[in-house]
Amino acid sequence: MKTNEIIEMFDKYVIANYGRLPRAIVKGEGNWLFDAEGNKILDMFPGWAVSGIGHCHPKVVEAIQEQAGKLLHIDNTFYIENQGKLAMLLSERGFGGKCFFCNSGAEAVEAAMKLARRHTAPEKYKYITTEGSFHGRTFAVVTATAQPKYHEGFMPMLPGFEYVPFNDIEALEEAFSDEVAAVMIEPIQGEGGINVATQEYMETIRNLCDTNGAMMILDEVQTGLGRTGKWFGHQHYGVEPDIMTMAKALGGGAAIGAIMATEEVAASLVPGTHASTFGGNPLACAAGIAVIEAIEEDGLLQNAIDMGKYTREKIEELKAKYPIIDSVRGKGLMIGIQLTGPGADIVSECLAKGLRINCTQGTVLRFMPSMTVSKEEIDSAVRILDGVLAKGA
Ligand SMILES: *Cc1c(COP(=O)(O)O)cnc(C)c1O
C-alpha cells in the first residue's frame, strides 16, 4: 500500500490519539528505516527508545524465529526457561535482585508502585515523584507523572501523590513524612528533556528512604539496558534502588517490561498479589536474552560511550555556529540538545531530509541513536542537522 492509502485507512479506522509524522514505515534495518515509497531515513530516535540495538538486530530476529517455532506462549501456571534465564542475566548485570515480567513500561511502574506499598508499613501510602517526570499513561503511573498536561481532562487523579522539583534536595526533605511508601525518579528524565540527576540527589534519596523505611524506586524504562554506557542509569552513581523498572529497549523491539527488586523486597510479592497474563512469555524473553547477548558479544556498551562522546563533540561544534543551540546534556547515547526556541520545525525539516530525531518539551531535541550506531552514521545525521539549522528552520 502507498502512504496516502495507509493514512486514509487510519483516518477511518484508527483512533487519532497520536500526532503522527506523515510517513508509513514498512522496514527497518540497523539504524535505517524504509517508508512505503522506499525512501531511506536515518533513525536517531529508533522506536522511541525501544530499538536500542537498532532495528531488526539479526540476533534478536533469529532468537524470535527459533522460539516462535517451539512455543509462542505459555501461562505462568508453569515454569518457563527463558523467563528464568532472562531474570538471571538481568540480575547479574543489575543489583542482584529478582525480577517480575510484564509487557510495557507503564505496567512495570505499576508493579513497582504496588510492590512498594505491599512491602512497607500499612500507614505508608504516599509516593513522591518529580516535576518533569514521565512514568506512562495508565491511571496510577500518569498520576505519578508530575506534568499537568498529562492530567488534563482526567481529574481527579489518584490520591497519595506529592510532586517535588527534580534535583531539589530541600523540597524532597520537606515532602518526606512517615506516610511515604516510595520515592520514584528516573536517573535521567527522558521525556522531561534529558535532565540528569545529580550525585547528591541520588544519595539523598537513598538516605531518606533508608532512614524512613521507604522504598527507592528508579524508573529505568528509558535509561536502562546500556544506552547510557552502563547497563542501568543508576550504575553511574554507585547508588542502588530497592526496585527498578525496565521496558523499552529490553526486548529489542518485542513488547516486554520488567521490574527488579532486592531479594528482601521481592519476597513481598507473594502469589495472588500481582500478575500479568502475557508477562514473561517465552517469545518476549527470547528476545530479551538475545538483546543482552548482542550487547555483550558486539561490545555495544563501549560503543555507546564512544559514540556518545563523539556525538556530543559534533553537536558542540554546531553550538559554536548556531545560537539557537543553548546547551547539550546527557550520558552516553541519551543526548538532549537544549534550544533557545521551538524545535518542532527542525524535526520536520530533518525528516524531509531523511533524518529522524525527536523534540520533547517543545525546546529539547533528543538524539538517542541505537548502541550500534557508527561514526559515519553520526556524521551523516549531524550534516543534515547542520544544513537544517543553516537554513534557520
Ligand atoms: C516510556 C516510558 C514509560 C512508559 O512506558 P510504556 O511502555 O509506554 O508504558 C515509563 N517510564 C519511562 C521513564 C519512560 O520513558
The ligand as a MOL file (V3000), in Angstrom:
LIG
                    3D

  0  0  0     0  0            999 V3000
M  V30 BEGIN CTAB
M  V30 COUNTS 15 15 0 0 0
M  V30 BEGIN ATOM
M  V30 1 C 8.2370 5.3380 28.0440 0
M  V30 2 C 8.3560 5.4030 29.5000 0
M  V30 3 C 7.3980 4.7980 30.3420 0
M  V30 4 C 6.1300 4.1630 29.8060 0
M  V30 5 O 6.3840 3.0630 29.0130 0
M  V30 6 P 5.1880 2.4420 28.0970 0
M  V30 7 O 5.8010 1.1900 27.5410 0
M  V30 8 O 4.8500 3.4670 27.0670 0
M  V30 9 O 4.0490 2.1690 29.0010 0
M  V30 10 C 7.6220 4.8220 31.7080 0
M  V30 11 N 8.7190 5.3980 32.2330 0
M  V30 12 C 9.6610 5.9820 31.4640 0
M  V30 13 C 10.8700 6.5720 32.0930 0
M  V30 14 C 9.5010 6.0140 30.0720 0
M  V30 15 O 10.4240 6.6170 29.3080 0
M  V30 END ATOM
M  V30 BEGIN BOND
M  V30 1 1 1 2
M  V30 2 1 2 3
M  V30 3 2 2 14
M  V30 4 1 3 4
M  V30 5 2 3 10
M  V30 6 1 4 5
M  V30 7 1 5 6
M  V30 8 2 6 7
M  V30 9 1 6 8
M  V30 10 1 6 9
M  V30 11 1 10 11
M  V30 12 2 11 12
M  V30 13 1 12 13
M  V30 14 1 12 14
M  V30 15 1 14 15
M  V30 END BOND
M  V30 END CTAB
M  END
